[in-house]
Amino acid sequence: MADERNFRSTYYEKVGCRGVEERKSLEILLKEKPLNLTKLTQFCIRFTVPKIHRTVLWNSLLGVTPVYDKSRDYVMEQRVAVYNDLLKALKTMRLVDENTPTSRVLYAMWLLEKKQLYLGRDITQESHFCNITKVLLEIFDNDIETYWMAKSLYDYSEEVSLEMGKLSDLTYTILEKEDSGLYIHLKSCDMLTALPLSDWYRSFFAGVLSEPALIRIWDKICGGAIKIVVFVMIEILRMLRRRVLRCVDQKSLFECIDSIKNEQETADMIVNGAIELWQQNKGHEYIPQSKVKALS
């Protein structure tokens, strides 16, 4: 029975459908009062979230909506009020208008709320917050919910920043273990430590992989599995192995990795391999402190 179950799950994944059992299980969890965040987190860790339930699940896990249904309307009213106040303030200051990209508007709102929108601050500069927001805006239609989700995901990005030393070391260790030839080549050409791991990890590969593939990794991120970024990096290098081995400098390596941005099939294979490798290494055991606090 176990083999049959695994076969069905694999088949459903390949044809783009979800297993009936998983979907029904999630629907049951979402009907619980109050919502059990621990169980919902475990679902994200184990399965890909069905598109129809992703908004509700991410909002719950990221703390945008409360677990108690009686409080949700009130909480969202307050979030809408804060959003509108911030937006009105930015328009009054003439920092944004109807032509400003939404991702930049949300970034400016976040800076204002964090009291970091000082005179002369350039809201068009690259930022991890903005990179994360751009992906969320491709996934969700509600800009208000997107803003609050972006804030929570950015908190995870800050956790990644604090753990970058460990995550970098883990990346090199696992790469050497999984593909020593690739590791030796990158190291001998001084390209290994040149990889912009901090930028890619802190933005959870926004702008590196296509959104349809990336969203499955972000399911795990919402479940607190920050360490999965390491395995995404490993799989990117392994998937591009032949091309990477022909690279002899940083420029050619970055161009090689940048080439997968529009290769949907390659991105899907990278994500499949990353999730499998992550599960094999029990990557879900690490949960960030912000997630621990939310569940406690």
C-alpha positions in Angstrom: 0.0 0.0 0.0 2.8 2.4 0.8 4.5 1.8 -2.6 1.1 2.3 -4.3 0.6 5.6 -2.3 4.1 6.9 -3.2 3.5 6.0 -6.9 0.2 7.9 -7.0 1.8 11.0 -5.3 4.6 11.0 -7.8 2.1 10.7 -10.7 0.0 13.5 -9.4 3.0 15.8 -9.1 4.1 15.0 -12.7 0.7 15.9 -14.2 0.3 19.0 -12.0 -2.4 17.7 -9.7 -2.5 17.2 -6.0 -3.3 13.9 -4.3 -6.9 13.8 -3.2 -5.9 12.7 0.3 -3.6 15.7 0.9 -6.1 18.2 -0.3 -8.9 16.8 1.9 -6.5 16.7 4.9 -5.7 20.4 4.4 -9.4 21.3 4.0 -10.1 19.6 7.3 -7.3 21.5 9.0 -8.5 24.8 7.7 -11.9 24.1 9.2 -10.5 23.7 12.7 -11.4 26.4 15.3 -9.0 27.8 16.2 -6.6 26.9 13.4 -3.7 24.6 14.5 -0.6 26.4 13.2 1.6 23.4 14.1 -0.4 21.1 11.9 -0.6 23.6 9.1 3.2 24.1 9.3 3.7 20.3 9.1 1.5 20.2 6.0 3.6 22.9 4.3 6.7 21.0 5.2 5.5 17.7 3.7 3.4 18.8 0.7 2.9 21.4 -2.0 0.1 23.7 -1.0 -2.9 23.5 -3.5 -3.3 26.9 -5.3 -6.9 27.3 -4.1 -5.8 27.2 -0.5 -2.5 29.1 -0.7 -3.8 32.5 0.2 -5.6 31.3 3.4 -2.7 29.1 4.4 0.1 31.6 3.9 -1.9 34.4 5.6 -2.4 32.2 8.6 1.2 30.9 8.9 2.7 34.3 8.3 0.5 35.9 11.0 -1.5 38.1 8.7 -4.8 36.7 9.9 -5.3 35.3 13.4 -6.1 31.7 14.2 -9.4 32.6 15.8 -12.1 33.2 13.2 -14.0 35.6 15.4 -11.0 38.0 15.4 -10.3 37.9 11.7 -12.6 40.7 10.6 -11.4 43.1 13.3 -7.7 42.3 12.7 -8.1 42.8 8.9 -9.9 46.1 9.4 -6.9 47.3 11.4 -4.5 46.1 8.8 -6.5 47.8 6.1 -6.5 51.0 8.1 -2.8 51.0 8.6 -2.2 50.3 4.9 -4.4 53.1 3.9 -2.8 55.5 6.3 0.6 54.7 5.1 -0.4 55.0 1.4 -2.1 58.4 2.1 1.0 59.6 3.9 3.2 58.7 0.9 0.9 60.4 -1.6 0.8 63.5 0.6 4.6 63.6 0.6 4.5 63.1 -3.2 6.8 60.1 -2.9 4.5 57.8 -4.9 1.7 58.3 -7.4 -0.4 56.2 -9.8 2.6 55.5 -12.0 4.8 54.1 -9.2 5.2 50.3 -9.4 3.2 48.5 -6.7 6.3 46.8 -5.4 8.0 50.2 -4.9 4.9 51.6 -3.2 4.9 48.7 -0.7 8.6 49.1 -0.1 8.1 52.8 0.6 5.3 52.0 3.0 7.4 49.5 4.8 10.3 52.0 5.1 7.8 54.6 6.5 6.4 52.2 9.0 9.9 51.2 10.1 10.9 54.9 10.4 13.6 54.4 7.7 12.1 56.7 5.1 14.5 59.6 5.6 14.8 62.6 3.3 16.4 61.6 0.0 15.9 57.8 0.5 15.8 56.2 -2.9 12.8 53.8 -3.1 14.0 52.5 -6.5 17.1 50.9 -5.1 17.4 47.1 -5.1 16.3 45.5 -1.8 15.4 42.1 -0.5 12.0 43.4 0.6 11.2 44.6 -2.9 12.4 41.4 -4.5 10.2 39.3 -2.2 7.2 41.7 -2.8 7.5 41.4 -6.6 7.0 37.6 -6.4 4.1 37.9 -4.0 2.4 40.3 -6.3 2.6 37.7 -9.1 0.9 35.2 -6.8 -1.8 37.1 -5.0 -4.3 39.7 -6.0 -4.9 41.5 -2.7 -2.2 44.2 -2.3 -3.0 44.8 1.4 -2.5 41.1 2.2 0.6 41.1 0.1 2.1 43.9 2.1 1.6 42.1 5.4 2.9 38.8 4.0 5.9 40.6 2.6 6.7 42.0 6.0 6.6 38.6 7.6 8.7 37.0 4.9 11.2 39.8 5.3 11.5 38.9 9.0 12.5 35.4 7.8 15.0 37.1 5.5 16.5 38.8 8.5 16.8 35.4 10.2 18.7 34.2 7.1 21.1 37.1 7.4 21.9 36.2 11.0 22.5 32.6 10.0 24.5 33.3 6.8 27.8 32.0 8.2 26.3 28.6 9.0 24.3 28.5 5.8 27.3 29.3 3.7 29.4 26.6 5.4 26.6 24.1 5.0 26.3 24.9 1.3 30.0 24.2 0.7 30.0 21.0 2.8 27.0 19.5 1.1 28.2 20.5 -2.4 31.5 18.8 -1.7 29.7 15.7 -0.5 27.2 15.6 -3.4 29.5 16.5 -6.2 33.2 16.8 -5.3 34.2 17.4 -8.9 32.0 20.5 -9.1 33.1 21.7 -5.7 36.8 21.4 -6.7 36.3 23.2 -10.0 34.5 26.1 -8.4 37.0 26.4 -5.6 40.1 26.1 -7.8 38.7 29.0 -10.0 37.9 31.1 -7.0 34.2 31.1 -7.9 32.9 29.2 -4.9 33.1 32.0 -2.3 32.2 34.6 -5.0 28.6 33.2 -5.2 26.3 35.9 -3.9 24.7 33.5 -1.4 23.6 36.2 0.9 21.6 38.0 -1.8 20.0 34.9 -3.2 19.2 33.3 0.2 17.8 36.5 1.7 15.5 37.0 -1.2 14.7 33.2 -1.3 15.9 33.1 -5.0 13.4 35.8 -6.2 14.5 36.8 -9.6 16.7 33.7 -10.0 14.0 31.1 -10.5 10.7 31.5 -12.3 7.7 32.2 -10.0 5.7 29.0 -10.8 8.7 26.9 -9.6 9.7 29.3 -6.8 6.3 29.1 -5.1 6.8 25.5 -4.1 10.0 26.5 -2.3 8.2 29.4 -0.6 5.5 26.9 0.7 8.4 25.4 2.8 9.7 28.9 3.7 6.2 29.8 5.1 6.4 26.6 7.1 9.7 27.9 8.7 12.1 25.7 6.6 14.6 28.4 5.9 17.4 26.0 5.4 15.9 24.7 2.2 17.7 27.6 0.4 20.9 25.7 0.7 19.5 22.8 -1.2 18.1 25.0 -3.9 21.6 26.4 -4.5 23.1 22.9 -4.6 20.5 21.8 -7.2 21.1 24.9 -9.3 24.8 24.1 -9.6 24.2 20.4 -10.2 21.5 21.0 -12.8 23.9 23.3 -14.7 26.9 21.1 -14.0 28.1 20.9 -17.6 27.8 24.6 -18.2 29.3 25.4 -14.8 32.4 23.2 -15.5 33.0 25.3 -18.6 33.0 28.5 -16.6 36.4 29.9 -15.6 35.5 33.2 -14.0 32.8 34.8 -12.0 31.2 36.6 -14.9 30.6 33.5 -16.9 29.3 31.7 -13.9 26.8 34.4 -13.1 25.7 34.5 -16.7 25.2 30.7 -16.6 23.0 30.8 -13.6 21.1 33.8 -14.9 20.2 31.9 -18.0 17.8 29.6 -16.1 15.5 32.6 -15.2 13.3 31.9 -18.2 13.7 28.1 -18.3 10.6 26.8 -16.7 11.3 23.1 -17.1 14.8 23.5 -15.7 13.5 25.5 -12.7 10.9 22.8 -12.0 13.6 20.1 -12.1 15.8 22.2 -9.7 12.9 22.6 -7.3 12.1 18.9 -7.4 15.7 17.9 -6.7 16.1 20.6 -4.0 13.0 19.4 -2.1 14.1 15.8 -2.4 17.7 16.5 -1.2 16.4 18.7 1.6 14.1 15.9 2.8 16.9 13.4 2.7 19.0 15.7 4.9 16.1 16.4 7.3 16.3 20.1 6.4 13.0 20.8 8.0 14.4 20.4 11.5 15.6 24.0 11.6 12.9 26.5 12.4 13.6 30.3 12.7 13.1 32.0 16.1 10.3 34.2 14.6 8.4 31.0 13.7 8.9 29.5 17.1 7.6 32.7 18.8 4.5 32.6 16.5 3.7 29.0 17.3 4.2 29.4 21.0 
